[in-house]
Amino acid sequence: MRESVVTVSELTRRFGARTALASVSLSISRGVVYGLVGANGAGKTTLIKHILGLLRAESGSVRVFGHDPVADPVAVLSRIGYLSEENDLPGWMRVDELIRYSRAFYPAWDDAYAEELRQKFALDAAAKIKTLSKGQRARAGLLIALAYRPELLVLDEPSSGLDPIVRRDILGAVIRTIADEGRTVLFSSHLLDEVEEVADHVTMINAGKIVLSAPLRVIRDSHRVGGRVPSLNEIFVARVGMTTATADSSSLRASE
């Protein structure tokens, strides 16, 4: 069996009367791309915040590299790269200044790799962050998340709102490379077709509960109808009763 990088056991989290996570358990093995899929508001980001140690477990436990990320953040965060949809970067900095600034926080920073990524992502070193397009800012954030070669890369809705070329960069050129090097990727998205392209293991979450979790090939085989293998979107609909887009709208109406 592969070594477990993340282990979540019976994790429950409530915000007032709303249950964001209900007895969630999962295990993420080293060297895999782990897809966490569900509508916006399903609990994906809340789960990720527990893994990053930004939220303390109300009940249950979270271990990352064998450590409690809340009690021992230094042992955990120094080994994690993180990129979210918000991707807040200091707009007044130039790209090269952002790289130099970020380097100071990570002893394992790889200057040569950072420069390779800058060129690969076609980022002008002299350009100010505030002048970059959303896609270019996503590339800059990804560069910072990758340049110290983290053991675990956490991507929380990284390609939401981005053009297909940027998505291809993130999904193809980066995610598979990380996994092939023996490192681990946790990729959270409501865009199931993207997850289906790259994931080894898929966990579907809805209303704070895991409805399905298995290797992608097992999910496909178990939902095969005759000789046809349904898409991950079709499987999600079969399990949840709606698409992620429909579930997004329902979550929005419920919060209004």
C-alpha positions in Angstrom: 0.0 0.0 0.0 1.1 3.6 -0.7 2.0 5.8 2.2 -0.9 8.1 3.3 -0.1 11.8 3.1 -3.5 13.0 4.4 -5.8 11.1 6.7 -9.2 12.5 7.7 -11.3 10.5 10.2 -15.0 11.3 11.0 -14.5 15.0 10.6 -17.6 17.1 11.4 -17.8 20.9 11.1 -20.8 23.2 11.8 -21.3 26.9 11.2 -24.2 27.9 13.3 -27.2 25.7 12.3 -25.5 24.6 9.1 -23.5 21.4 8.9 -20.6 22.0 6.5 -19.0 18.6 6.9 -20.7 15.5 8.3 -18.5 12.6 9.5 -16.1 12.9 6.5 -13.4 10.3 6.3 -10.8 10.0 3.5 -7.2 9.0 2.9 -4.9 10.5 0.3 -1.9 8.4 -0.8 1.5 9.7 -1.9 2.0 10.1 -5.6 -1.6 10.3 -6.7 -3.8 13.0 -8.2 -6.8 13.1 -5.8 -9.9 14.8 -7.3 -12.4 16.3 -4.8 -15.6 17.2 -6.7 -18.9 18.7 -5.9 -20.9 21.9 -6.3 -19.8 25.2 -4.8 -20.9 25.1 -1.2 -20.7 21.3 -1.0 -17.9 21.4 1.6 -14.8 21.2 -0.5 -13.1 24.4 0.7 -14.1 23.7 4.3 -12.4 20.4 4.1 -9.3 21.9 2.5 -9.1 24.6 5.3 -9.0 21.8 7.9 -6.2 20.1 5.9 -4.2 23.4 5.9 -4.8 23.9 9.6 -6.9 27.0 9.1 -9.9 25.4 10.9 -9.8 23.2 13.9 -11.8 19.9 13.9 -14.9 20.1 16.1 -15.0 16.3 16.1 -12.9 13.7 14.4 -9.3 14.2 13.4 -7.1 15.5 10.5 -3.5 14.3 10.0 -1.1 15.6 7.3 2.3 13.8 7.0 1.3 12.3 10.3 0.9 15.7 12.1 -2.0 17.7 13.3 -1.9 20.8 11.0 -3.4 23.0 13.7 -1.1 21.9 16.5 2.0 21.6 14.4 1.6 24.0 11.4 5.4 24.4 10.7 5.8 20.6 10.1 2.9 20.7 7.7 2.7 24.0 5.8 6.4 23.9 4.8 5.6 20.8 2.8 2.4 22.0 1.1 1.9 24.2 -2.0 -1.4 25.9 -2.3 -3.4 27.7 -5.0 -7.0 28.8 -4.7 -9.5 30.5 -7.0 -9.0 33.8 -5.2 -5.2 33.7 -5.6 -4.6 37.0 -3.8 -1.1 38.3 -4.9 0.3 41.8 -4.0 -0.6 43.9 -7.1 2.2 46.5 -6.5 5.0 43.9 -6.9 6.6 43.0 -10.1 6.8 39.3 -11.0 10.5 39.1 -10.2 9.9 40.9 -6.9 7.2 38.4 -6.0 9.6 35.5 -6.7 12.4 37.0 -4.6 9.9 37.8 -1.8 8.4 34.3 -1.8 11.9 32.6 -1.9 12.7 34.0 1.6 9.9 31.9 3.2 11.0 28.5 1.8 14.4 27.0 2.5 13.8 24.4 -0.3 13.1 27.1 -2.9 14.6 26.1 -6.3 15.7 29.2 -8.2 16.4 27.3 -11.5 12.9 25.7 -11.3 11.2 29.0 -10.6 12.9 30.5 -13.6 12.0 27.5 -15.8 8.3 27.9 -14.7 8.4 31.7 -15.3 9.5 31.1 -18.9 7.2 28.2 -19.4 4.2 30.3 -18.2 5.4 33.3 -20.4 5.5 35.7 -17.4 7.4 39.0 -17.9 9.7 39.4 -15.0 9.3 43.2 -15.1 5.5 43.1 -15.3 3.5 44.3 -12.2 1.1 41.8 -10.8 -1.8 44.2 -11.1 -1.3 44.5 -14.8 -1.5 40.7 -15.4 -4.6 39.0 -16.8 -6.5 36.6 -14.5 -4.9 33.7 -16.4 -1.4 35.2 -15.9 -2.0 35.8 -12.2 -3.1 32.1 -11.9 0.2 31.1 -13.6 2.2 33.4 -11.2 0.4 31.9 -8.2 1.1 28.4 -9.5 4.8 29.3 -9.9 5.0 30.3 -6.3 3.2 27.2 -5.2 5.5 24.9 -7.1 9.0 26.5 -7.0 9.9 24.9 -3.6 8.8 21.5 -4.9 6.1 20.8 -2.2 5.3 17.2 -1.3 1.6 18.0 -1.4 0.1 20.5 -3.9 -3.4 21.7 -3.0 -5.5 23.3 -5.8 -8.8 24.7 -4.7 -10.9 25.5 -7.8 -7.7 26.8 -9.5 -9.2 27.0 -13.0 -12.6 28.5 -12.3 -13.1 31.4 -14.7 -9.9 30.8 -16.7 -9.6 30.2 -20.4 -9.0 26.8 -21.8 -5.3 27.4 -22.5 -4.5 28.2 -18.9 -6.6 25.2 -17.7 -4.5 23.0 -20.0 -1.3 24.4 -18.4 -2.5 23.6 -14.9 -4.0 20.2 -15.6 -1.7 18.8 -18.2 1.8 20.3 -17.9 1.8 20.6 -14.1 -0.5 18.2 -12.3 0.7 15.0 -14.0 4.3 16.1 -13.8 4.0 16.5 -10.0 2.4 13.1 -9.6 4.9 11.4 -11.8 7.7 12.8 -9.5 6.1 10.9 -6.6 4.5 14.0 -5.1 0.8 14.3 -4.4 -2.0 16.6 -5.7 -5.3 17.4 -4.1 -7.4 19.0 -6.9 -10.8 20.4 -5.9 -13.2 21.5 -8.6 -16.9 21.6 -9.6 -15.7 21.1 -13.2 -15.9 17.3 -13.4 -14.7 16.9 -16.9 -11.4 18.5 -15.9 -11.0 16.3 -12.9 -11.8 13.3 -15.1 -8.8 14.1 -17.3 -6.2 13.9 -14.6 -7.4 12.2 -11.4 -6.3 8.8 -10.1 -8.9 8.8 -7.3 -12.2 10.8 -7.1 -14.2 11.7 -4.1 -17.7 13.2 -4.6 -19.0 15.4 -1.9 -22.5 16.8 -1.6 -24.1 18.9 1.3 -21.1 18.0 3.5 -21.3 14.3 3.0 -19.1 12.0 0.9 -21.4 10.2 -1.6 -18.7 8.3 -3.5 -15.0 7.8 -3.1 -12.8 5.3 -5.1 -10.1 5.1 -7.8 -11.5 6.6 -11.0 -11.1 3.3 -12.9 -13.2 1.6 -10.3 -15.9 4.3 -10.4 -16.1 4.0 -14.2 -16.2 0.2 -14.2 -18.9 0.0 -11.5 -21.2 2.4 -13.4 -20.7 0.8 -16.8 -23.9 0.2 -18.6 -23.4 -2.5 -21.2 -20.4 -1.5 -23.1 -20.7 2.2 -22.4 -18.8 4.0 -19.6 -20.6 7.1 -18.4 -18.8 10.4 -17.8 -18.1 11.6 -14.3 -20.8 14.3 -14.8 -23.3 11.5 -15.5 -22.2 9.5 -12.5 -22.5 12.6 -10.3 -26.1 13.1 -11.5 -26.9 9.5 -10.8 -25.5 9.8 -7.3 -26.7 13.3 -6.3 -29.7 13.7 -8.6 -28.5 17.0 -10.2 -25.4 18.4 -12.0 -22.8 20.5 -10.2 -24.2 23.6 -11.9 -27.7 22.9 -10.7 -26.4 22.1 -7.3 -24.6 25.5 -7.4 -27.8 27.3 -8.1 -29.6 25.4 -5.3 -26.9 26.3 -2.8 -27.1 30.0 -3.9 -30.8 30.1 -3.4 -30.6 28.4 0.0 -28.0 31.1 1.2 -30.1 34.0 0.0 
